């Protein structure tokens, strides 16, 4: 499914983010930037040791990455030239700033990707795996935040890559309703 938003194609697909034909992919990392499970593990496995080495260098220089922030490393062996690492909120009850942190993940990732010159970017569903953010609300925030930010950036395509059919349908509904 896709929608044209100004000069940007906004696309929702099901698949493996490590195989998406885009210039930059976003990693749902954790604050240590040392890799983990889920999409983080898949990206480090597919991209190889260059990504971890760049993450370690960032942490040595700037410390752990706060939730809602984003940093860029090379893509290593991935087809994507860059990986944007962002840290989602660990969902507690929705009353601890989770929505604002999640929106910040999308905003800071777009800014970081645009700053290195990426024109095509792919997001996973940040925080809805191990961090347990409810998928319907997370999808609404993801779509609304990206749509609001697109006019400020020169992306030709931004896609959301979902890992399951259920997640795909949820994001398609958010795109149909919110864009
Ligand atoms: P978080 O810790 O931010 O919740 P997770 O990696 O646990 O991050 O989960 C985020 C989402 O990424 C989940 O919906 C999960 O199913 C999905 N996911 C896992 N592996 C991949 C992959 N290779 N490509 C795309 N999405 C993936």
Backbone and ligand atoms as CSV (ligand in chain L), in Angstrom:
chain,resi,resn,atom,element,x,y,z
A,1,UNK,N,N,0.841,-1.198,0.000
A,1,UNK,CA,C,0.000,0.000,0.000
A,1,UNK,C,C,0.876,1.248,0.000
A,2,UNK,N,N,0.471,2.268,-0.753
A,2,UNK,CA,C,1.240,3.499,-0.708
A,2,UNK,C,C,0.365,4.733,-0.900
A,3,UNK,N,N,0.859,5.834,-0.367
A,3,UNK,CA,C,0.210,7.136,-0.524
A,3,UNK,C,C,1.262,8.152,-0.926
A,4,UNK,N,N,0.879,9.088,-1.770
A,4,UNK,CA,C,1.782,10.178,-2.128
A,4,UNK,C,C,1.530,11.333,-1.174
A,5,UNK,N,N,2.589,11.760,-0.478
A,5,UNK,CA,C,2.474,12.879,0.453
A,5,UNK,C,C,3.413,13.963,-0.060
A,6,UNK,N,N,2.891,14.982,-0.727
A,6,UNK,CA,C,3.771,15.981,-1.343
A,6,UNK,C,C,4.660,15.307,-2.365
A,7,UNK,N,N,5.977,15.445,-2.184
A,7,UNK,CA,C,6.924,14.850,-3.135
A,7,UNK,C,C,7.437,13.490,-2.661
A,8,UNK,N,N,6.881,12.966,-1.586
A,8,UNK,CA,C,7.368,11.708,-1.009
A,8,UNK,C,C,6.329,10.598,-1.138
A,9,UNK,N,N,6.807,9.414,-1.584
A,9,UNK,CA,C,5.958,8.226,-1.581
A,9,UNK,C,C,6.069,7.584,-0.206
A,10,UNK,N,N,4.926,7.375,0.453
A,10,UNK,CA,C,4.897,6.721,1.766
A,10,UNK,C,C,4.338,5.318,1.548
A,11,UNK,N,N,5.156,4.298,1.885
A,11,UNK,CA,C,4.855,2.920,1.511
A,11,UNK,C,C,4.800,2.038,2.748
A,12,UNK,N,N,3.855,1.112,2.773
A,12,UNK,CA,C,3.774,0.115,3.845
A,12,UNK,C,C,3.935,-1.264,3.205
A,13,UNK,N,N,4.944,-2.024,3.645
A,13,UNK,CA,C,5.184,-3.352,3.084
A,13,UNK,C,C,5.396,-4.370,4.215
A,14,UNK,N,N,5.171,-5.653,3.882
A,14,UNK,CA,C,5.553,-6.716,4.810
A,14,UNK,C,C,6.878,-7.304,4.339
A,15,UNK,N,N,7.790,-7.593,5.265
A,15,UNK,CA,C,9.061,-8.188,4.866
A,15,UNK,C,C,10.125,-8.048,5.927
A,16,UNK,N,N,11.355,-8.329,5.477
A,16,UNK,CA,C,12.537,-8.259,6.333
A,16,UNK,C,C,13.239,-6.941,6.030
A,17,UNK,N,N,13.403,-6.101,7.041
A,17,UNK,CA,C,13.960,-4.761,6.786
A,17,UNK,C,C,15.376,-4.825,6.238
A,18,UNK,N,N,16.106,-5.892,6.532
A,18,UNK,CA,C,17.493,-5.985,6.046
A,18,UNK,C,C,17.548,-6.182,4.535
A,19,UNK,N,N,16.412,-6.491,3.926
A,19,UNK,CA,C,16.399,-6.747,2.484
A,19,UNK,C,C,15.680,-5.661,1.688
A,20,UNK,N,N,15.385,-4.544,2.327
A,20,UNK,CA,C,14.648,-3.481,1.638
A,20,UNK,C,C,15.589,-2.656,0.751
A,21,UNK,N,N,15.144,-2.330,-0.471
A,21,UNK,CA,C,15.991,-1.573,-1.403
A,21,UNK,C,C,15.908,-0.068,-1.152
A,22,UNK,N,N,16.519,0.362,-0.052
A,22,UNK,CA,C,16.510,1.779,0.321
A,22,UNK,C,C,17.935,2.190,0.718
A,23,UNK,N,N,18.154,3.480,0.788
A,23,UNK,CA,C,19.503,3.972,1.119
A,23,UNK,C,C,19.804,3.877,2.615
A,24,UNK,N,N,18.760,3.970,3.434
A,24,UNK,CA,C,18.966,3.911,4.881
A,24,UNK,C,C,17.838,3.116,5.528
A,25,UNK,N,N,18.196,2.283,6.509
A,25,UNK,CA,C,17.178,1.598,7.298
A,25,UNK,C,C,17.330,2.021,8.752
A,26,UNK,N,N,16.220,1.981,9.476
A,26,UNK,CA,C,16.217,2.365,10.886
A,26,UNK,C,C,16.251,1.102,11.734
A,27,UNK,N,N,17.090,1.137,12.763
A,27,UNK,CA,C,17.198,0.028,13.704
A,27,UNK,C,C,16.519,0.406,15.010
A,28,UNK,N,N,15.637,-0.471,15.509
A,28,UNK,CA,C,15.064,-0.305,16.850
A,28,UNK,C,C,16.083,-0.876,17.832
A,29,UNK,N,N,17.043,-0.019,18.208
A,29,UNK,CA,C,18.178,-0.449,19.031
A,29,UNK,C,C,17.834,-0.336,20.518
A,30,UNK,N,N,18.810,-0.628,21.357
A,30,UNK,CA,C,18.681,-0.298,22.776
A,30,UNK,C,C,19.816,0.668,23.129
A,31,UNK,N,N,19.758,1.240,24.327
A,31,UNK,CA,C,20.663,2.339,24.677
A,31,UNK,C,C,22.136,1.962,24.629
A,32,UNK,N,N,22.444,0.686,24.790
A,32,UNK,CA,C,23.851,0.257,24.786
A,32,UNK,C,C,24.436,0.255,23.381
A,33,UNK,N,N,23.597,0.204,22.363
A,33,UNK,CA,C,23.998,0.086,20.949
A,33,UNK,C,C,24.861,-1.153,20.695
A,34,UNK,N,N,24.763,-2.140,21.555
A,34,UNK,CA,C,25.617,-3.326,21.392
A,34,UNK,C,C,24.909,-4.474,20.693
A,35,UNK,N,N,23.737,-4.213,20.164
A,35,UNK,CA,C,22.982,-5.275,19.497
A,35,UNK,C,C,22.064,-5.964,20.489
A,36,UNK,N,N,21.114,-6.713,19.967
A,36,UNK,CA,C,20.146,-7.382,20.831
A,36,UNK,C,C,19.338,-8.347,20.003
A,37,UNK,N,N,18.089,-8.538,20.401
A,37,UNK,CA,C,17.232,-9.466,19.662
A,37,UNK,C,C,16.415,-8.716,18.620
A,38,UNK,N,N,15.398,-9.371,18.099
A,38,UNK,CA,C,14.451,-8.736,17.189
A,38,UNK,C,C,15.118,-8.131,15.973
A,39,UNK,N,N,14.639,-6.965,15.599
A,39,UNK,CA,C,15.135,-6.329,14.379
A,39,UNK,C,C,16.601,-5.918,14.550
A,40,UNK,N,N,16.989,-5.556,15.749
A,40,UNK,CA,C,18.378,-5.189,16.062
A,40,UNK,C,C,19.320,-6.356,15.729
A,41,UNK,N,N,18.993,-7.535,16.220
A,41,UNK,CA,C,19.821,-8.712,15.946
A,41,UNK,C,C,19.889,-9.012,14.456
A,42,UNK,N,N,18.752,-8.891,13.775
A,42,UNK,CA,C,18.703,-9.187,12.335
A,42,UNK,C,C,19.597,-8.217,11.562
A,43,UNK,N,N,19.592,-6.938,11.947
A,43,UNK,CA,C,20.392,-5.931,11.240
A,43,UNK,C,C,21.883,-6.182,11.467
A,44,UNK,N,N,22.279,-6.472,12.694
A,44,UNK,CA,C,23.703,-6.742,12.964
A,44,UNK,C,C,24.152,-8.035,12.282
A,45,UNK,N,N,23.305,-9.044,12.263
A,45,UNK,CA,C,23.676,-10.299,11.573
A,45,UNK,C,C,23.883,-10.064,10.085
A,46,UNK,N,N,22.950,-9.345,9.475
A,46,UNK,CA,C,23.025,-9.137,8.024
A,46,UNK,C,C,24.102,-8.114,7.652
A,47,UNK,N,N,24.338,-7.136,8.523
A,47,UNK,CA,C,25.262,-6.052,8.185
A,47,UNK,C,C,26.708,-6.327,8.533
A,48,UNK,N,N,26.923,-7.270,9.472
A,48,UNK,CA,C,28.289,-7.632,9.823
A,48,UNK,C,C,28.925,-6.696,10.845
A,49,UNK,N,N,30.212,-6.931,11.152
A,49,UNK,CA,C,30.888,-6.282,12.287
A,49,UNK,C,C,31.157,-4.786,12.123
A,50,UNK,N,N,31.077,-4.273,10.910
A,50,UNK,CA,C,31.308,-2.829,10.708
A,50,UNK,C,C,30.309,-2.002,11.502
A,51,UNK,N,N,29.072,-2.478,11.571
A,51,UNK,CA,C,28.020,-1.713,12.253
A,51,UNK,C,C,28.301,-1.673,13.758
A,52,UNK,N,N,28.636,-2.829,14.334
A,52,UNK,CA,C,28.908,-2.880,15.777
A,52,UNK,C,C,30.116,-2.021,16.125
A,53,UNK,N,N,31.149,-2.085,15.310
A,53,UNK,CA,C,32.349,-1.275,15.575
A,53,UNK,C,C,31.997,0.212,15.578
A,54,UNK,N,N,31.170,0.644,14.650
A,54,UNK,CA,C,30.772,2.056,14.588
A,54,UNK,C,C,29.910,2.421,15.800
A,55,UNK,N,N,29.050,1.506,16.229
A,55,UNK,CA,C,28.224,1.747,17.426
A,55,UNK,C,C,29.102,1.890,18.663
A,56,UNK,N,N,30.106,1.013,18.788
A,56,UNK,CA,C,30.994,1.062,19.957
A,56,UNK,C,C,31.765,2.374,19.991
A,57,UNK,N,N,32.149,2.840,18.825
A,57,UNK,CA,C,32.883,4.106,18.748
A,57,UNK,C,C,31.985,5.268,19.195
A,58,UNK,N,N,30.722,5.222,18.799
A,58,UNK,CA,C,29.781,6.285,19.196
A,58,UNK,C,C,29.579,6.281,20.712
A,59,UNK,N,N,29.403,5.087,21.290
A,59,UNK,CA,C,29.170,4.999,22.737
A,59,UNK,C,C,30.418,5.442,23.510
A,60,UNK,N,N,31.606,5.095,22.997
A,60,UNK,CA,C,32.854,5.501,23.666
A,60,UNK,C,C,32.978,7.024,23.656
A,61,UNK,N,N,32.513,7.644,22.582
A,61,UNK,CA,C,32.652,9.095,22.444
A,61,UNK,C,C,31.533,9.847,23.156
A,62,UNK,N,N,30.300,9.360,23.022
A,62,UNK,CA,C,29.144,10.162,23.449
A,62,UNK,C,C,28.300,9.504,24.541
A,63,UNK,N,N,28.651,8.264,24.915
A,63,UNK,CA,C,27.876,7.569,25.942
A,63,UNK,C,C,26.660,6.877,25.353
A,64,UNK,N,N,25.853,6.281,26.227
A,64,UNK,CA,C,24.683,5.529,25.781
A,64,UNK,C,C,23.693,6.453,25.079
A,65,UNK,N,N,22.895,5.867,24.199
A,65,UNK,CA,C,21.927,6.647,23.428
A,65,UNK,C,C,20.609,6.715,24.203
A,66,UNK,N,N,20.136,7.935,24.453
A,66,UNK,CA,C,18.877,8.101,25.181
A,66,UNK,C,C,17.700,7.667,24.313
A,67,UNK,N,N,16.630,7.220,24.965
A,67,UNK,CA,C,15.395,6.912,24.248
A,67,UNK,C,C,14.919,8.161,23.513
A,68,UNK,N,N,14.481,7.968,22.266
A,68,UNK,CA,C,13.989,9.089,21.454
A,68,UNK,C,C,15.053,9.725,20.583
A,69,UNK,N,N,16.335,9.380,20.808
A,69,UNK,CA,C,17.423,9.950,20.005
A,69,UNK,C,C,17.806,9.002,18.867
A,70,UNK,N,N,18.626,9.486,17.928
A,70,UNK,CA,C,19.039,8.657,16.792
A,70,UNK,C,C,20.466,8.994,16.381
A,71,UNK,N,N,21.215,7.970,15.979
A,71,UNK,CA,C,22.566,8.154,15.430
A,71,UNK,C,C,22.698,7.296,14.165
A,72,UNK,N,N,23.673,7.649,13.318
A,72,UNK,CA,C,23.857,6.948,12.040
A,72,UNK,C,C,25.189,6.215,12.020
A,73,UNK,N,N,25.176,4.981,11.500
A,73,UNK,CA,C,26.412,4.251,11.203
A,73,UNK,C,C,26.360,3.813,9.736
A,74,UNK,N,N,27.492,3.355,9.218
A,74,UNK,CA,C,27.452,2.739,7.892
A,74,UNK,C,C,26.607,1.471,7.923
A,75,UNK,N,N,26.202,1.023,6.748
A,75,UNK,CA,C,25.360,-0.168,6.639
A,75,UNK,C,C,26.132,-1.475,6.504
A,76,UNK,N,N,27.464,-1.401,6.491
A,76,UNK,CA,C,28.245,-2.635,6.392
A,76,UNK,C,C,27.870,-3.436,5.156
A,77,UNK,N,N,27.551,-4.708,5.354
A,77,UNK,CA,C,27.228,-5.596,4.225
A,77,UNK,C,C,25.787,-5.473,3.733
A,78,UNK,N,N,25.008,-4.587,4.354
A,78,UNK,CA,C,23.617,-4.418,3.911
A,78,UNK,C,C,23.565,-3.731,2.546
A,79,UNK,N,N,22.454,-3.898,1.857
A,79,UNK,CA,C,22.231,-3.124,0.634
A,79,UNK,C,C,22.110,-1.639,0.988
A,80,UNK,N,N,21.538,-1.349,2.138
A,80,UNK,CA,C,21.409,0.045,2.586
A,80,UNK,C,C,22.789,0.598,2.931
A,81,UNK,N,N,23.012,1.856,2.560
A,81,UNK,CA,C,24.313,2.478,2.813
A,81,UNK,C,C,24.460,2.896,4.278
A,82,UNK,N,N,23.336,3.205,4.931
A,82,UNK,CA,C,23.376,3.680,6.310
A,82,UNK,C,C,22.361,2.926,7.175
A,83,UNK,N,N,22.688,2.832,8.476
A,83,UNK,CA,C,21.715,2.394,9.471
A,83,UNK,C,C,21.529,3.530,10.472
A,84,UNK,N,N,20.283,3.913,10.681
A,84,UNK,CA,C,19.941,4.909,11.693
A,84,UNK,C,C,19.489,4.135,12.933
A,85,UNK,N,N,20.217,4.289,14.021
A,85,UNK,CA,C,19.883,3.569,15.252
A,85,UNK,C,C,19.091,4.503,16.158
A,86,UNK,N,N,17.917,4.068,16.575
A,86,UNK,CA,C,17.127,4.864,17.515
A,86,UNK,C,C,16.647,3.954,18.632
A,87,UNK,N,N,16.362,4.549,19.785
A,87,UNK,CA,C,15.952,3.769,20.954
A,87,UNK,C,C,14.521,4.133,21.307
A,88,UNK,N,N,13.625,3.180,21.205
A,88,UNK,CA,C,12.219,3.403,21.527
A,88,UNK,C,C,11.980,3.432,23.032
A,89,UNK,N,N,10.760,3.821,23.412
A,89,UNK,CA,C,10.387,3.795,24.828
A,89,UNK,C,C,9.989,2.383,25.255
A,90,UNK,N,N,10.413,1.993,26.435
A,90,UNK,CA,C,9.892,0.746,27.014
A,90,UNK,C,C,8.496,1.077,27.545
A,91,UNK,N,N,7.466,0.404,26.983
A,91,UNK,CA,C,6.088,0.774,27.337
A,91,UNK,C,C,5.744,0.268,28.736
A,92,UNK,N,N,5.272,1.206,29.588
A,92,UNK,CA,C,4.818,0.807,30.932
A,92,UNK,C,C,3.296,0.861,30.955
A,93,UNK,N,N,2.733,2.083,31.003
A,93,UNK,CA,C,1.278,2.225,31.051
A,93,UNK,C,C,0.790,3.371,30.185
A,94,UNK,N,N,1.681,3.977,29.422
A,94,UNK,CA,C,1.311,5.115,28.586
A,94,UNK,C,C,1.390,6.442,29.315
A,95,UNK,N,N,1.590,6.401,30.615
A,95,UNK,CA,C,1.628,7.630,31.406
A,95,UNK,C,C,3.034,8.097,31.725
A,96,UNK,N,N,4.010,7.545,31.040
A,96,UNK,CA,C,5.400,7.893,31.328
A,96,UNK,C,C,6.107,8.486,30.100
A,97,UNK,N,N,5.342,9.258,29.324
A,97,UNK,CA,C,5.950,9.946,28.178
A,97,UNK,C,C,6.238,9.055,26.999
A,98,UNK,N,N,5.656,7.850,26.997
A,98,UNK,CA,C,5.989,6.899,25.929
A,98,UNK,C,C,5.652,7.432,24.540
A,99,UNK,N,N,4.479,8.067,24.406
A,99,UNK,CA,C,4.051,8.539,23.077
A,99,UNK,C,C,5.004,9.610,22.550
A,100,UNK,N,N,5.400,10.526,23.406
A,100,UNK,CA,C,6.302,11.603,22.978
A,100,UNK,C,C,7.673,11.033,22.608
A,101,UNK,N,N,8.138,10.058,23.368
A,101,UNK,CA,C,9.444,9.449,23.050
A,101,UNK,C,C,9.360,8.707,21.719
A,102,UNK,N,N,8.261,7.992,21.492
A,102,UNK,CA,C,8.128,7.250,20.234
A,102,UNK,C,C,8.083,8.222,19.044
A,103,UNK,N,N,7.324,9.295,19.177
A,103,UNK,CA,C,7.277,10.299,18.098
A,103,UNK,C,C,8.664,10.871,17.862
A,104,UNK,N,N,9.405,11.115,18.937
A,104,UNK,CA,C,10.768,11.636,18.818
A,104,UNK,C,C,11.663,10.673,18.047
A,105,UNK,N,N,11.493,9.373,18.236
A,105,UNK,CA,C,12.281,8.383,17.481
A,105,UNK,C,C,12.105,8.601,15.982
A,106,UNK,N,N,10.855,8.779,15.554
A,106,UNK,CA,C,10.603,8.959,14.117
A,106,UNK,C,C,11.167,10.297,13.633
A,107,UNK,N,N,10.969,11.353,14.420
A,107,UNK,CA,C,11.480,12.670,14.019
A,107,UNK,C,C,13.004,12.686,13.930
A,108,UNK,N,N,13.673,12.205,14.976
A,108,UNK,CA,C,15.142,12.278,14.991
A,108,UNK,C,C,15.741,11.348,13.939
A,109,UNK,N,N,15.081,10.235,13.660
A,109,UNK,CA,C,15.586,9.322,12.619
A,109,UNK,C,C,15.493,9.966,11.244
A,110,UNK,N,N,14.376,10.628,10.951
A,110,UNK,CA,C,14.235,11.327,9.671
A,110,UNK,C,C,15.311,12.400,9.530
A,111,UNK,N,N,15.526,13.174,10.585
A,111,UNK,CA,C,16.527,14.246,10.544
A,111,UNK,C,C,17.926,13.675,10.344
A,112,UNK,N,N,18.249,12.590,11.064
A,112,UNK,CA,C,19.588,11.992,10.962
A,112,UNK,C,C,19.813,11.410,9.566
A,113,UNK,N,N,18.811,10.758,9.013
A,113,UNK,CA,C,18.946,10.170,7.673
A,113,UNK,C,C,19.084,11.267,6.612
A,114,UNK,N,N,18.283,12.310,6.733
A,114,UNK,CA,C,18.372,13.412,5.769
A,114,UNK,C,C,19.738,14.090,5.858
A,115,UNK,N,N,20.296,14.185,7.067
A,115,UNK,CA,C,21.577,14.880,7.262
A,115,UNK,C,C,22.731,14.180,6.550
A,116,UNK,N,N,22.679,12.850,6.420
A,116,UNK,CA,C,23.759,12.154,5.697
A,116,UNK,C,C,23.465,12.051,4.200
A,117,UNK,N,N,22.308,12.532,3.794
A,117,UNK,CA,C,22.012,12.578,2.357
A,117,UNK,C,C,21.114,11.473,1.844
A,118,UNK,N,N,20.531,10.674,2.740
A,118,UNK,CA,C,19.625,9.612,2.288
A,118,UNK,C,C,18.352,10.238,1.704
A,119,UNK,N,N,17.883,9.662,0.628
A,119,UNK,CA,C,16.631,10.117,0.015
A,119,UNK,C,C,15.546,9.043,0.107
A,120,UNK,N,N,15.933,7.837,0.484
A,120,UNK,CA,C,14.963,6.765,0.710
A,120,UNK,C,C,15.290,6.111,2.043
A,121,UNK,N,N,14.246,5.826,2.822
A,121,UNK,CA,C,14.436,5.405,4.217
A,121,UNK,C,C,13.354,4.398,4.571
A,122,UNK,N,N,13.727,3.394,5.365
A,122,UNK,CA,C,12.742,2.397,5.796
A,122,UNK,C,C,12.763,2.234,7.310
A,123,UNK,N,N,11.579,2.313,7.914
A,123,UNK,CA,C,11.412,2.121,9.357
A,123,UNK,C,C,10.876,0.728,9.660
A,124,UNK,N,N,11.296,0.132,10.778
A,124,UNK,CA,C,10.561,-1.007,11.334
A,124,UNK,C,C,9.466,-0.449,12.257
A,125,UNK,N,N,8.725,-1.312,12.898
A,125,UNK,CA,C,7.740,-0.871,13.884
A,125,UNK,C,C,8.454,-0.724,15.227
A,126,UNK,N,N,8.938,0.512,15.477
A,126,UNK,CA,C,9.769,0.775,16.657
A,126,UNK,C,C,8.968,0.532,17.942
A,127,UNK,N,N,9.564,-0.181,18.872
A,127,UNK,CA,C,9.068,-0.366,20.255
A,127,UNK,C,C,7.909,-1.351,20.409
A,128,UNK,N,N,7.441,-1.951,19.315
A,128,UNK,CA,C,6.262,-2.821,19.451
A,128,UNK,C,C,6.624,-4.292,19.622
A,129,UNK,N,N,7.910,-4.603,19.754
A,129,UNK,CA,C,8.333,-5.975,20.014
A,129,UNK,C,C,8.655,-6.135,21.491
A,130,UNK,N,N,9.930,-6.273,21.789
A,130,UNK,CA,C,10.375,-6.476,23.178
A,130,UNK,C,C,9.939,-5.324,24.087
A,131,UNK,N,N,9.797,-4.112,23.523
A,131,UNK,CA,C,9.433,-2.955,24.355
A,131,UNK,C,C,7.916,-2.821,24.553
A,132,UNK,N,N,7.127,-3.703,23.896
A,132,UNK,CA,C,5.701,-3.917,24.206
A,132,UNK,C,C,4.789,-2.701,24.021
A,133,UNK,N,N,5.132,-1.789,23.116
A,133,UNK,CA,C,4.217,-0.677,22.832
A,133,UNK,C,C,3.014,-1.246,22.075
A,134,UNK,N,N,1.772,-0.958,22.482
A,134,UNK,CA,C,0.597,-1.480,21.760
A,134,UNK,C,C,0.620,-1.059,20.286
A,135,UNK,N,N,0.440,-2.007,19.388
A,135,UNK,CA,C,0.715,-1.779,17.970
A,135,UNK,C,C,-0.224,-0.752,17.336
A,136,UNK,N,N,-1.521,-0.748,17.706
A,136,UNK,CA,C,-2.436,0.198,17.055
A,136,UNK,C,C,-2.020,1.643,17.327
A,137,UNK,N,N,-1.730,1.919,18.599
A,137,UNK,CA,C,-1.332,3.277,18.975
A,137,UNK,C,C,0.045,3.616,18.386
A,138,UNK,N,N,0.951,2.657,18.398
A,138,UNK,CA,C,2.290,2.898,17.842
A,138,UNK,C,C,2.200,3.198,16.345
A,139,UNK,N,N,1.325,2.493,15.637
A,139,UNK,CA,C,1.177,2.705,14.194
A,139,UNK,C,C,0.620,4.103,13.918
A,140,UNK,N,N,-0.355,4.534,14.719
A,140,UNK,CA,C,-0.914,5.884,14.541
A,140,UNK,C,C,0.163,6.949,14.746
A,141,UNK,N,N,0.962,6.776,15.793
A,141,UNK,CA,C,2.023,7.751,16.088
A,141,UNK,C,C,3.065,7.747,14.973
A,142,UNK,N,N,3.438,6.554,14.501
A,142,UNK,CA,C,4.455,6.442,13.451
A,142,UNK,C,C,4.001,7.183,12.198
A,143,UNK,N,N,2.797,6.887,11.741
A,143,UNK,CA,C,2.302,7.481,10.499
A,143,UNK,C,C,2.094,8.988,10.670
A,144,UNK,N,N,1.463,9.408,11.755
A,144,UNK,CA,C,1.173,10.837,11.951
A,144,UNK,C,C,2.463,11.637,12.061
A,145,UNK,N,N,3.446,11.103,12.759
A,145,UNK,CA,C,4.702,11.842,12.947
A,145,UNK,C,C,5.450,11.960,11.634
A,146,UNK,N,N,5.552,10.867,10.900
A,146,UNK,CA,C,6.283,10.911,9.626
A,146,UNK,C,C,5.570,11.845,8.643
A,147,UNK,N,N,4.256,11.753,8.545
A,147,UNK,CA,C,3.511,12.616,7.618
A,147,UNK,C,C,3.734,14.093,7.970
A,148,UNK,N,N,3.734,14.401,9.261
A,148,UNK,CA,C,3.919,15.794,9.685
A,148,UNK,C,C,5.324,16.307,9.374
A,149,UNK,N,N,6.302,15.417,9.398
A,149,UNK,CA,C,7.698,15.828,9.199
A,149,UNK,C,C,8.120,15.872,7.742
A,150,UNK,N,N,7.442,15.138,6.879
A,150,UNK,CA,C,7.912,15.003,5.489
A,150,UNK,C,C,8.139,16.336,4.770
A,151,UNK,N,N,7.295,17.358,4.972
A,151,UNK,CA,C,7.527,18.618,4.266
A,151,UNK,C,C,8.878,19.258,4.574
A,152,UNK,N,N,9.496,18.879,5.704
A,152,UNK,CA,C,10.774,19.494,6.093
A,152,UNK,C,C,11.974,18.758,5.502
A,153,UNK,N,N,11.735,17.662,4.771
A,153,UNK,CA,C,12.840,16.807,4.320
A,153,UNK,C,C,12.689,16.457,2.845
A,154,UNK,N,N,13.832,16.110,2.197
A,154,UNK,CA,C,13.799,15.851,0.749
A,154,UNK,C,C,13.656,14.365,0.389
A,155,UNK,N,N,13.008,13.555,1.215
A,155,UNK,CA,C,12.899,12.131,0.883
A,155,UNK,C,C,12.000,11.912,-0.333
A,156,UNK,N,N,12.411,10.993,-1.192
A,156,UNK,CA,C,11.543,10.594,-2.296
A,156,UNK,C,C,10.653,9.427,-1.881
A,157,UNK,N,N,11.169,8.596,-0.959
A,157,UNK,CA,C,10.348,7.478,-0.466
A,157,UNK,C,C,10.675,7.187,0.996
A,158,UNK,N,N,9.631,7.027,1.803
A,158,UNK,CA,C,9.770,6.531,3.171
A,158,UNK,C,C,8.864,5.328,3.292
A,159,UNK,N,N,9.416,4.218,3.763
A,159,UNK,CA,C,8.569,3.033,3.911
A,159,UNK,C,C,8.574,2.502,5.339
A,160,UNK,N,N,7.490,1.836,5.671
A,160,UNK,CA,C,7.395,1.084,6.915
A,160,UNK,C,C,7.410,-0.390,6.537
A,161,UNK,N,N,8.333,-1.140,7.133
A,161,UNK,CA,C,8.444,-2.570,6.848
A,161,UNK,C,C,7.976,-3.349,8.072
A,162,UNK,N,N,6.896,-4.101,7.889
A,162,UNK,CA,C,6.299,-4.859,8.996
A,162,UNK,C,C,6.616,-6.342,8.837
A,163,UNK,N,N,6.768,-7.000,9.980
A,163,UNK,CA,C,7.272,-8.372,9.971
A,163,UNK,C,C,6.142,-9.395,9.946
A,164,UNK,N,N,4.934,-8.999,10.324
A,164,UNK,CA,C,3.819,-9.956,10.353
A,164,UNK,C,C,2.634,-9.380,9.583
A,165,UNK,N,N,1.731,-10.267,9.143
A,165,UNK,CA,C,0.534,-9.818,8.431
A,165,UNK,C,C,-0.323,-8.923,9.311
A,166,UNK,N,N,-0.423,-9.260,10.584
A,166,UNK,CA,C,-1.253,-8.467,11.493
A,166,UNK,C,C,-0.695,-7.051,11.641
A,167,UNK,N,N,0.616,-6.956,11.811
A,167,UNK,CA,C,1.240,-5.630,11.919
A,167,UNK,C,C,1.068,-4.854,10.615
A,168,UNK,N,N,1.179,-5.570,9.494
A,168,UNK,CA,C,1.005,-4.921,8.190
A,168,UNK,C,C,-0.379,-4.282,8.085
A,169,UNK,N,N,-1.414,-5.038,8.431
A,169,UNK,CA,C,-2.790,-4.534,8.355
A,169,UNK,C,C,-2.964,-3.326,9.280
A,170,UNK,N,N,-2.357,-3.393,10.450
A,170,UNK,CA,C,-2.485,-2.291,11.413
A,170,UNK,C,C,-1.877,-1.006,10.853
A,171,UNK,N,N,-0.705,-1.109,10.243
A,171,UNK,CA,C,-0.071,0.073,9.652
A,171,UNK,C,C,-0.820,0.542,8.402
A,172,UNK,N,N,-1.364,-0.384,7.625
A,172,UNK,CA,C,-2.157,0.018,6.452
A,172,UNK,C,C,-3.375,0.818,6.898
A,173,UNK,N,N,-4.009,0.379,7.989
A,173,UNK,CA,C,-5.170,1.121,8.491
A,173,UNK,C,C,-4.756,2.502,8.981
A,174,UNK,N,N,-3.622,2.571,9.668
A,174,UNK,CA,C,-3.143,3.881,10.154
A,174,UNK,C,C,-2.839,4.804,8.981
A,175,UNK,N,N,-2.278,4.258,7.916
A,175,UNK,CA,C,-1.958,5.087,6.742
A,175,UNK,C,C,-3.231,5.534,6.031
A,176,UNK,N,N,-4.214,4.623,5.960
A,176,UNK,CA,C,-5.474,4.972,5.308
A,176,UNK,C,C,-6.219,6.063,6.077
A,177,UNK,N,N,-6.149,5.994,7.396
A,177,UNK,CA,C,-6.902,6.931,8.224
A,177,UNK,C,C,-6.144,8.219,8.497
A,178,UNK,N,N,-4.821,8.113,8.581
A,178,UNK,CA,C,-4.053,9.240,9.122
A,178,UNK,C,C,-3.273,10.041,8.103
A,179,UNK,N,N,-3.282,9.622,6.851
A,179,UNK,CA,C,-2.449,10.345,5.891
A,179,UNK,C,C,-3.294,10.967,4.792
L,1,LIG,P1,P,11.704,-3.028,20.277
L,1,LIG,O1,O,12.719,-3.478,21.301
L,1,LIG,O2,O,11.887,-1.576,19.873
L,1,LIG,O3,O,10.311,-3.362,20.666
L,1,LIG,P2,P,11.915,-5.356,18.477
L,1,LIG,O4,O,13.031,-5.643,17.530
L,1,LIG,O5,O,11.736,-6.263,19.645
L,1,LIG,O6,O,12.113,-3.803,18.931
L,1,LIG,O7,O,10.559,-5.327,17.674
L,1,LIG,C1,C,10.188,-4.294,16.807
L,1,LIG,C2,C,9.426,-4.877,15.636
L,1,LIG,O8,O,10.369,-5.358,14.670
L,1,LIG,C3,C,8.539,-6.066,15.985
L,1,LIG,O9,O,7.270,-5.853,15.375
L,1,LIG,C4,C,9.255,-7.237,15.326
L,1,LIG,O10,O,8.346,-8.234,14.885
L,1,LIG,C5,C,9.893,-6.574,14.137
L,1,LIG,N1,N,11.007,-7.287,13.473
L,1,LIG,C6,C,11.817,-8.243,13.957
L,1,LIG,N2,N,12.717,-8.633,13.029
L,1,LIG,C7,C,12.480,-7.867,11.917
L,1,LIG,C8,C,13.058,-7.790,10.596
L,1,LIG,N3,N,14.087,-8.574,10.239
L,1,LIG,N4,N,12.527,-6.905,9.725
L,1,LIG,C9,C,11.483,-6.105,10.077
L,1,LIG,N5,N,10.913,-6.126,11.289
L,1,LIG,C10,C,11.378,-7.002,12.198
